[in-house]
């Protein structure tokens, strides 16, 4: 998981993603935001999820 995060997310992105564990509503706010920065983050976050899944499956 960390290898995928290091490849797809900035350090700032990683801190933001971790914050969702303490405040899931914050994650929902970012996901639904119209702000360009939040949309860009969510695109990178989805890339991270896709890569992590492939790594876990050995693809």
MARGUFI-573695 format. One record per residue: residue number from 1; residue in one letter; y, x, z of N, C-alpha, C in turn. Coordinates in nm, 3 decimals, always signed. Each point is the difference from the previous one (the first is absolute). Layout:
N
REC   seq   type       n.v       n.u       n.w      ca.v      ca.u      ca.w       c.v       c.u       c.w
REC   NUM      A         Y         X         Z         Y         X         Z         Y         X         Z
...
This chain:
59
REC   seq   type       n.v       n.u       n.w      ca.v      ca.u      ca.w       c.v       c.u       c.w
REC     1      X    -0.118    +0.081    +0.000    +0.118    -0.081    +0.000    +0.126    +0.087    +0.000
REC     2      X    -0.001    +0.104    +0.082    +0.119    +0.085    +0.006    +0.021    +0.074    -0.131
REC     3      X    -0.108    +0.041    -0.065    +0.014    +0.068    -0.129    +0.067    -0.091    -0.102
REC     4      X    -0.039    -0.127    -0.002    +0.062    -0.096    -0.091    +0.147    -0.020    +0.037
REC     5      X    +0.028    -0.010    +0.128    +0.139    -0.018    +0.045    +0.085    +0.119    -0.040
REC     6      X    -0.054    +0.120    +0.015    +0.076    +0.119    -0.036    +0.029    +0.006    -0.150
REC     7      X    -0.089    -0.054    -0.080    +0.019    +0.002    -0.144    +0.095    -0.109    -0.049
REC     8      X    +0.001    -0.114    +0.066    +0.074    -0.116    -0.052    +0.128    -0.033    +0.076
REC     9      X    +0.010    +0.040    +0.126    +0.112    -0.042    +0.083    +0.080    +0.119    +0.052
REC    10      X    +0.130    -0.017    +0.008    +0.084    +0.100    +0.063    -0.023    -0.006    +0.151
REC    11      X    +0.050    +0.099    +0.073    -0.011    -0.005    +0.146    +0.070    -0.124    +0.055
REC    12      X    +0.114    -0.033    -0.056    +0.073    -0.120    +0.042    -0.081    -0.125    -0.028
REC    13      X    -0.064    -0.006    -0.117    -0.086    -0.113    -0.034    -0.113    -0.013    +0.102
REC    14      X    -0.059    +0.112    +0.036    -0.111    -0.003    +0.095    +0.045    -0.052    +0.136
REC    15      X    +0.116    +0.042    +0.045    +0.051    -0.050    +0.128    +0.023    -0.151    -0.008
REC    16      X    +0.057    -0.046    -0.111    +0.024    -0.144    -0.017    -0.132    -0.076    +0.002
REC    17      X    -0.099    +0.049    -0.074    -0.130    -0.068    -0.006    -0.065    -0.007    +0.138
REC    18      X    +0.008    +0.107    +0.076    -0.058    +0.001    +0.135    +0.070    -0.100    +0.089
REC    19      X    +0.129    -0.020    -0.021    +0.075    -0.093    +0.084    -0.051    -0.144    -0.015
REC    20      X    -0.067    -0.030    -0.109    -0.052    -0.135    -0.021    -0.111    -0.034    +0.099
REC    21      X    -0.067    +0.101    +0.054    -0.105    -0.025    +0.099    +0.061    -0.057    +0.128
REC    22      X    +0.117    +0.050    +0.038    +0.067    -0.051    +0.119    +0.077    -0.128    -0.027
REC    23      X    +0.044    -0.019    -0.125    +0.083    -0.115    -0.034    -0.041    -0.052    -0.138
REC    24      X    -0.111    -0.075    -0.008    -0.047    -0.051    -0.129    +0.105    -0.083    -0.074
REC    25      X    +0.086    -0.067    +0.076    +0.104    -0.080    -0.065    +0.094    +0.090    -0.081
REC    26      X    +0.024    +0.120    +0.047    +0.084    +0.095    -0.074    -0.062    +0.029    -0.136
REC    27      X    -0.130    +0.017    -0.006    -0.068    +0.022    -0.126    +0.020    -0.117    -0.095
REC    28      X    -0.007    -0.120    +0.053    +0.021    -0.119    -0.082    +0.144    -0.004    -0.052
REC    29      X    +0.095    +0.038    +0.084    +0.140    +0.002    -0.042    +0.022    +0.099    -0.114
REC    30      X    -0.060    +0.118    +0.012    +0.015    +0.102    -0.105    -0.067    -0.049    -0.128
REC    31      X    -0.117    -0.058    +0.012    -0.073    -0.047    -0.118    +0.078    -0.108    -0.075
REC    32      X    +0.069    -0.085    +0.071    +0.071    -0.111    -0.062    +0.146    +0.032    -0.032
REC    33      X    +0.045    +0.118    +0.034    +0.140    +0.038    -0.017    +0.040    +0.009    -0.148
REC    34      X    +0.124    -0.030    -0.027    +0.056    +0.015    -0.134    +0.067    +0.136    -0.020
REC    35      X    +0.004    +0.079    +0.107    +0.066    +0.131    -0.010    -0.083    +0.095    -0.084
REC    36      X    +0.067    +0.072    -0.087    -0.067    +0.095    -0.090    -0.083    +0.102    +0.078
REC    37      X    +0.056    +0.051    +0.108    -0.069    +0.102    +0.080    -0.132    -0.056    +0.055
REC    38      X    +0.003    -0.124    +0.047    -0.121    -0.061    +0.054    -0.102    -0.028    -0.110
REC    39      X    +0.045    -0.045    -0.115    -0.092    -0.023    -0.114    -0.065    +0.131    -0.043
REC    40      X    +0.081    +0.107    -0.006    -0.055    +0.131    -0.039    -0.103    +0.047    +0.103
REC    41      X    +0.032    -0.018    +0.128    -0.096    +0.037    +0.104    -0.130    -0.079    -0.020
REC    42      X    +0.012    -0.131    -0.022    -0.121    -0.083    -0.010    -0.084    +0.041    -0.120
REC    43      X    +0.063    +0.042    -0.108    -0.075    +0.051    -0.115    -0.078    +0.125    +0.039
REC    44      X    +0.067    +0.092    +0.070    -0.069    +0.123    +0.045    -0.110    -0.034    +0.100
REC    45      X    +0.025    -0.096    +0.087    -0.100    -0.040    +0.099    -0.123    -0.058    -0.068
REC    46      X    +0.018    -0.081    -0.101    -0.114    -0.053    -0.076    -0.076    +0.110    -0.070
REC    47      X    +0.071    +0.100    -0.053    -0.068    +0.115    -0.061    -0.083    +0.073    +0.105
REC    48      X    +0.055    +0.013    +0.120    -0.073    +0.063    +0.111    -0.129    -0.077    +0.031
REC    49      X    +0.011    -0.132    +0.011    -0.117    -0.083    +0.031    -0.106    +0.017    -0.109
REC    50      X    +0.042    -0.004    -0.125    -0.095    +0.016    -0.111    -0.069    +0.136    +0.006
REC    51      X    +0.077    +0.105    +0.025    -0.060    +0.134    +0.004    -0.093    +0.013    +0.120
REC    52      X    +0.040    -0.050    +0.115    -0.084    +0.008    +0.119    -0.133    -0.072    -0.023
REC    53      X    +0.007    -0.115    -0.064    -0.123    -0.075    -0.029    -0.091    +0.081    -0.093
REC    54      X    +0.059    +0.060    -0.103    -0.082    +0.079    -0.093    -0.062    +0.119    +0.071
REC    55      X    +0.077    +0.067    +0.087    -0.054    +0.114    +0.072    -0.114    -0.041    +0.094
REC    56      X    +0.016    -0.114    +0.065    -0.105    -0.048    +0.091    -0.127    -0.038    -0.073
REC    57      X    +0.016    -0.047    -0.121    -0.115    -0.040    -0.081    -0.059    +0.118    -0.077
REC    58      X    +0.068    +0.114    +0.004    -0.047    +0.118    -0.070    +0.022    -0.005    -0.150
REC    59      X    +0.103    -0.074    -0.042    +0.027    -0.013    -0.142    +0.100    +0.104    -0.047
